Amino acid sequence: MKNVIFLIVLLLIFSCKKEENKKNDKEREDFDWIILNDKNKIPEQIKDFFVASEKSELEIANPDEEFNITDVVLKPNLPFRQLRLLEKKNQIWRMVYVQGGIGKSYQFYEFKIQGDTISEIKKGYSFENIETNDSLDYYIKKGNLKLKKVKFSYNWID
């Protein structure tokens, strides 16, 4: 009889421990950003947003690839953007890229993606070096990267 009670107590302890671990994993998911940093992992919804807002494809180099960083175009086939940070947490996606041309700047976008819908778009820019999520959060809190909501209108095509 003592063995049966002991076994039941052990089962209860382990099942409670398992539930606690599941809860901790879920909480960790809510706080951790998944860093992707590859242009091929940019969701179609974000690519479509750039096509609609800029009337052209999103041409961007990966972090380790060459791009036209100045307004002097030495290699016309290279893009004027270089991806620096692409990350997601739940439905929120963040993207930072270096914009070449006259003066180098860091462009920031934040999107909420639910299924095939993109919403709650925020945009900002900075001349500070934004390479990581920590530097991004630091410059937002410091006020060096001011965010504004992007209002976007479009026409339905039947």
C-alpha positions as CSV (number, residue, x, y, z in Angstrom):
1,M,0.0,0.0,0.0
2,K,2.9,2.4,0.9
3,N,4.4,1.7,-2.5
4,V,1.2,2.5,-4.4
5,I,0.9,5.9,-2.5
6,F,4.5,6.6,-3.1
7,L,4.1,5.9,-6.8
8,I,1.0,8.2,-7.1
9,V,2.9,11.0,-5.3
10,L,5.8,10.6,-7.7
11,L,3.5,10.7,-10.7
12,L,1.8,13.9,-9.5
13,I,5.1,15.6,-8.9
14,F,6.4,14.7,-12.4
15,S,3.2,15.7,-14.1
16,C,3.2,19.1,-12.3
17,K,6.9,19.6,-13.3
18,K,6.1,18.8,-16.9
19,E,3.3,21.4,-17.0
20,E,5.6,24.0,-15.4
21,N,8.2,23.3,-18.1
22,K,5.6,23.8,-20.8
23,K,4.5,27.1,-19.3
24,N,8.2,28.3,-19.1
25,D,8.8,27.3,-22.7
26,K,5.7,29.3,-23.8
27,E,6.8,32.3,-21.8
28,R,10.3,32.1,-23.3
29,E,8.7,32.0,-26.8
30,D,6.9,35.3,-26.0
31,F,10.2,37.0,-25.1
32,D,12.7,35.5,-27.6
33,W,13.2,36.9,-31.1
34,I,14.0,34.4,-33.8
35,I,16.8,35.9,-35.9
36,L,16.7,35.0,-39.6
37,N,19.0,37.5,-41.3
38,D,18.6,36.1,-44.8
39,K,16.8,37.9,-47.6
40,N,15.4,34.6,-48.8
41,K,13.4,34.3,-45.5
42,I,11.7,37.7,-45.9
43,P,7.9,36.8,-46.0
44,E,6.0,37.3,-49.2
45,Q,3.7,39.8,-47.3
46,I,6.7,42.1,-46.7
47,K,7.9,41.8,-50.3
48,D,4.4,42.6,-51.5
49,F,4.3,45.6,-49.2
50,F,7.5,47.0,-50.8
51,V,6.1,46.3,-54.3
52,A,2.9,48.2,-53.4
53,S,4.6,51.1,-51.6
54,E,7.6,51.6,-53.8
55,K,6.2,50.3,-57.1
56,S,9.2,47.9,-57.5
57,E,10.6,44.7,-56.1
58,L,12.5,44.6,-52.9
59,E,16.1,44.4,-54.0
60,I,18.3,43.8,-51.1
61,A,21.7,42.1,-50.4
62,N,22.3,39.7,-47.5
63,P,24.4,40.9,-44.6
64,D,27.6,39.4,-46.1
65,E,27.0,40.5,-49.7
66,E,28.1,43.6,-51.6
67,F,25.7,46.5,-52.3
68,N,25.9,50.1,-53.6
69,I,26.6,52.0,-50.4
70,T,27.2,55.4,-52.0
71,D,25.5,57.4,-54.8
72,V,28.5,56.5,-57.1
73,V,27.2,53.4,-58.8
74,L,30.2,51.3,-59.6
75,K,28.2,48.0,-60.0
76,P,24.8,48.8,-61.5
77,N,23.5,45.2,-60.9
78,L,23.9,45.5,-57.1
79,P,21.1,46.7,-54.8
80,F,21.2,49.9,-52.8
81,R,20.1,48.1,-49.6
82,Q,21.8,45.6,-47.4
83,L,19.9,43.5,-44.9
84,R,21.2,43.9,-41.3
85,L,18.5,42.4,-39.2
86,L,15.5,40.2,-39.9
87,E,13.7,38.7,-36.9
88,K,10.3,37.6,-35.7
89,K,8.5,37.0,-32.5
90,N,5.1,35.4,-32.7
91,Q,3.3,37.6,-35.3
92,I,5.7,40.5,-35.2
93,W,8.5,40.9,-37.8
94,R,11.3,43.4,-37.7
95,M,13.6,44.3,-40.5
96,V,16.6,46.7,-40.5
97,Y,18.6,47.4,-43.6
98,V,21.4,49.8,-44.6
99,Q,20.2,52.2,-47.3
100,G,23.0,53.3,-49.7
101,G,23.0,56.4,-51.8
102,I,23.7,60.0,-50.8
103,G,24.4,59.3,-47.1
104,K,24.2,55.9,-45.4
105,S,21.3,55.3,-43.1
106,Y,19.6,52.4,-41.3
107,Q,16.0,51.9,-42.2
108,F,13.7,50.0,-39.8
109,Y,10.3,48.4,-40.3
110,E,8.1,46.5,-38.0
111,F,5.1,44.5,-39.3
112,K,2.4,42.3,-37.8
113,I,1.7,39.3,-40.0
114,Q,-1.4,37.2,-39.5
115,G,-1.9,34.5,-42.1
116,D,-1.5,36.4,-45.4
117,T,-2.5,39.8,-43.9
118,I,0.1,42.4,-43.0
119,S,-0.8,45.2,-40.6
120,E,0.4,47.6,-37.9
121,I,3.3,48.7,-40.0
122,K,5.8,51.0,-38.3
123,K,8.8,52.7,-40.0
124,G,11.9,54.6,-38.7
125,Y,15.4,55.5,-39.7
126,S,18.6,56.3,-37.9
127,F,22.2,57.1,-38.7
128,E,23.3,55.0,-35.7
129,N,24.8,51.5,-36.3
130,I,21.9,49.1,-35.9
131,E,23.1,45.5,-36.2
132,T,21.3,43.6,-33.4
133,N,18.0,43.5,-31.6
134,D,19.7,44.9,-28.5
135,S,21.1,47.9,-30.5
136,L,17.6,48.4,-32.1
137,D,15.8,48.4,-28.7
138,Y,18.5,50.7,-27.3
139,Y,18.2,53.3,-30.0
140,I,14.4,53.2,-29.9
141,K,14.4,53.8,-26.1
142,K,17.1,56.5,-26.4
143,G,15.0,58.3,-29.0
144,N,17.6,58.0,-31.8
145,L,15.1,55.9,-33.8
146,K,11.7,57.4,-34.0
147,L,8.9,55.2,-35.2
148,K,5.9,56.3,-37.2
149,K,2.9,54.2,-38.3
150,V,2.7,53.7,-42.0
151,K,-0.7,54.5,-43.5
152,F,-1.2,52.7,-46.7
153,S,-4.0,53.0,-49.2
154,Y,-4.6,50.8,-52.2
155,N,-7.2,50.1,-54.8
156,W,-8.8,46.7,-55.1
157,I,-8.4,45.1,-58.5
158,D,-11.1,42.7,-59.6
